[in-house]
Amino acid sequence: MAPAVQQQQQQQSGGGSSVGTTTRWCPTPEQLMILEEMYRGGLRTPNAAQIQQITAHLSTYGRIEGKNVFYWFQTHKARERQRLRR
């Protein structure tokens, strides 16, 4: 197997010894739909316990960490505020 392909597979699977490389979280359509439903339902800034619950639920649909949930809500709220100002 070519080294570039092997490195890419290691990064995607989370294994390997790649130092200093991070892969960007790309939410699945199911994860996005659930997050947007929660946001429309009034959840704007989830606390640590809520983030943990949401992460556990969304992990059944793909790779996700608590920080992804936290930053998704933070970014979504900021973009909504920005849209309303225009």
Secondary structure as UniProt FT lines:
FT   HELIX           3..13
FT   TURN            19..20
FT   HELIX           29..40
FT   TURN            41..42
FT   HELIX           48..58
FT   HELIX           59..61
FT   HELIX           66..85
//
